[in-house]
Amino acid sequence: MIKVGFIGAGNMAGAMIKSLISNNFTNSIVASDINEDKLKSLRNELGISTTTNNQEVVDSAEMIVIAVKPQHIDDALSGIKVNEQIMISIAAGIPLSKLLRYVPRAVRVMPNTPALVGEMAGAYAFSEGFNEEEKKLVKEFLGVFGTVFELEEKHIDAVTALSGSGPGFLAYLLQGFLSKAVELGLNKDIAYELCLKTMKGTAELLSRKNLNPEDLIRMVASKGGTTEAGLKVLEEKEVQRILGECLEAAHKRSKELGKN
Ligand SMILES: NC(=O)c1ccc[n+]([C@@H]2O[C@H](COP(=O)([O-])OP(=O)(O)OC[C@H]3O[C@@H](n4cnc5c(N)ncnc54)[C@H](OP(=O)(O)O)[C@@H]3O)[C@@H](O)[C@H]2O)c1
């Protein structure tokens, strides 16, 4: 079984470690953190090895996930020595060029928050220096956490806007529907469950029946009906144009942050 290491043992690392164990990818896992309390809880809960020394993780694992916050990347990587190990960074907005200041080759992943429940949607890009067998291994590894696509790094800013920030945008839409549903007299908890289930069910329906959005809109919006009445408002207010602007702003910001 391949030994997987984590540098940084916070929310993302904890969720990823649980997925690796429950999916039987490996139970040979070592994690480091500057915070001994986080290590203690992972050790007790999941039985993995832990250390406060990042170099020990690098020395004892074949594939290492760098799971510290973007602002801690320099601290976490400076001074560590890496040879053949596969270094995978999940730090949002940190480009390969920055990682390559510290390690000879790297994989940059843009995950999203649903990774915390094993439903990640994202993408990854390789630096130079990986062979086909290693690329296959990385694909299998990331597949444990959800759906990920290998892309050229230039596309990662668009992925950041779409699936990285996407959960925030969808939650915002949900807020809008929810507050009006309560105003219309529905109990808040019931309205919340109905909204959530509607979002999840819509995604499942599109995916499992291989429908495109136009098909689904046609299925739901009968002539003179309620959906048609609501859609008319969305069209008049040019909501699709606004959603486009929202994505454009996130994309622009991702590019700016990547330059720092
Ligand atoms: N959370 C998400 O949903 C999400 C989604 C997409 C991408 N990401 C990315 O995933 C990464 C991890 O996020 P997270 O939410 O898991 O963060 P987190 O919970 O703060 O975990 C990071 C851990 O790294 C520790 N740390 C800081 N400096 C270190 C060092 N030099 N060496 C070793 N450990 C160090 C932190 O300790 P202290 O707490 O004491 O500083 C903390 O325990 C981030 O780069 C983020 O951009 C997260």
Ligand as a Chemical Component Dictionary entry (heavy atoms), coordinates in Angstrom:
data_LIG
# 
_chem_comp.id                   LIG 
_chem_comp.type                 NON-POLYMER 
_chem_comp.pdbx_formal_charge   0 
_chem_comp.three_letter_code    LIG 
# 
loop_
_chem_comp_atom.comp_id 
_chem_comp_atom.atom_id 
_chem_comp_atom.alt_atom_id 
_chem_comp_atom.type_symbol 
_chem_comp_atom.charge 
_chem_comp_atom.model_Cartn_x 
_chem_comp_atom.model_Cartn_y 
_chem_comp_atom.model_Cartn_z 
_chem_comp_atom.pdbx_ordinal 
LIG N1  N1  N 0  -11.479 24.096 3.666  1  
LIG C1  C1  C 0  -11.902 23.990 2.411  2  
LIG O1  O1  O 0  -13.056 23.717 2.155  3  
LIG C2  C2  C 0  -10.939 24.159 1.247  4  
LIG C3  C3  C 0  -11.440 24.152 -0.059 5  
LIG C4  C4  C 0  -10.537 24.282 -1.115 6  
LIG C5  C5  C 0  -9.177  24.412 -0.858 7  
LIG N2  N2  N 1  -8.728  24.422 0.411  8  
LIG C6  C6  C 0  -7.296  24.560 0.650  9  
LIG O2  O2  O 0  -6.866  23.542 1.519  10 
LIG C7  C7  C 0  -5.806  24.022 2.334  11 
LIG C8  C8  C 0  -6.081  23.627 3.769  12 
LIG O3  O3  O 0  -7.284  24.247 4.206  13 
LIG P1  P1  P 0  -7.945  23.853 5.600  14 
LIG O4  O4  O 0  -9.286  24.468 5.611  15 
LIG O5  O5  O -1 -7.786  22.402 5.858  16 
LIG O6  O6  O 0  -6.956  24.668 6.607  17 
LIG P2  P2  P 0  -6.743  24.427 8.161  18 
LIG O7  O7  O 0  -7.916  23.729 8.765  19 
LIG O8  O8  O 0  -6.308  25.742 8.740  20 
LIG O9  O9  O 0  -5.512  23.404 8.203  21 
LIG C9  C9  C 0  -4.188  23.780 7.959  22 
LIG C10 C10 C 0  -3.319  23.242 9.111  23 
LIG O10 O10 O 0  -1.951  23.493 8.792  24 
LIG C11 C11 C 0  -1.297  23.897 9.990  25 
LIG N3  N3  N 0  -0.044  24.605 9.667  26 
LIG C12 C12 C 0  0.182   25.939 9.538  27 
LIG N4  N4  N 0  1.489   26.163 9.248  28 
LIG C13 C13 C 0  2.090   24.938 9.169  29 
LIG C14 C14 C 0  3.412   24.505 8.901  30 
LIG N5  N5  N 0  4.406   25.395 8.661  31 
LIG N6  N6  N 0  3.673   23.191 8.907  32 
LIG C15 C15 C 0  2.696   22.279 9.168  33 
LIG N7  N7  N 0  1.412   22.628 9.435  34 
LIG C16 C16 C 0  1.109   23.940 9.442  35 
LIG C17 C17 C 0  -2.330  24.768 10.649 36 
LIG O11 O11 O 0  -2.035  24.998 12.007 37 
LIG P3  P3  P 0  -2.636  26.361 12.691 38 
LIG O12 O12 O 0  -4.119  26.214 12.667 39 
LIG O13 O13 O 0  -2.053  26.352 14.065 40 
LIG O14 O14 O 0  -2.145  27.504 11.827 41 
LIG C18 C18 C 0  -3.592  23.921 10.453 42 
LIG O15 O15 O 0  -3.715  22.947 11.472 43 
LIG C19 C19 C 0  -5.741  25.526 2.129  44 
LIG O16 O16 O 0  -4.572  25.864 1.409  45 
LIG C20 C20 C 0  -6.961  25.875 1.337  46 
LIG O17 O17 O 0  -6.700  26.884 0.369  47 
LIG C21 C21 C 0  -9.573  24.306 1.471  48 
# 
loop_
_chem_comp_bond.comp_id 
_chem_comp_bond.atom_id_1 
_chem_comp_bond.atom_id_2 
_chem_comp_bond.value_order 
_chem_comp_bond.pdbx_ordinal 
LIG N1  C1  SING 1  
LIG C1  O1  DOUB 2  
LIG C1  C2  SING 3  
LIG C2  C3  SING 4  
LIG C2  C21 DOUB 5  
LIG C3  C4  DOUB 6  
LIG C4  C5  SING 7  
LIG C5  N2  DOUB 8  
LIG N2  C6  SING 9  
LIG N2  C21 SING 10 
LIG C6  O2  SING 11 
LIG C6  C20 SING 12 
LIG O2  C7  SING 13 
LIG C7  C8  SING 14 
LIG C7  C19 SING 15 
LIG C8  O3  SING 16 
LIG O3  P1  SING 17 
LIG P1  O4  DOUB 18 
LIG P1  O5  SING 19 
LIG P1  O6  SING 20 
LIG O6  P2  SING 21 
LIG P2  O7  DOUB 22 
LIG P2  O8  SING 23 
LIG P2  O9  SING 24 
LIG O9  C9  SING 25 
LIG C9  C10 SING 26 
LIG C10 O10 SING 27 
LIG C10 C18 SING 28 
LIG O10 C11 SING 29 
LIG C11 N3  SING 30 
LIG C11 C17 SING 31 
LIG N3  C12 SING 32 
LIG N3  C16 SING 33 
LIG C12 N4  DOUB 34 
LIG N4  C13 SING 35 
LIG C13 C14 SING 36 
LIG C13 C16 DOUB 37 
LIG C14 N5  SING 38 
LIG C14 N6  DOUB 39 
LIG N6  C15 SING 40 
LIG C15 N7  DOUB 41 
LIG N7  C16 SING 42 
LIG C17 O11 SING 43 
LIG C17 C18 SING 44 
LIG O11 P3  SING 45 
LIG P3  O12 DOUB 46 
LIG P3  O13 SING 47 
LIG P3  O14 SING 48 
LIG C18 O15 SING 49 
LIG C19 O16 SING 50 
LIG C19 C20 SING 51 
LIG C20 O17 SING 52 
# 
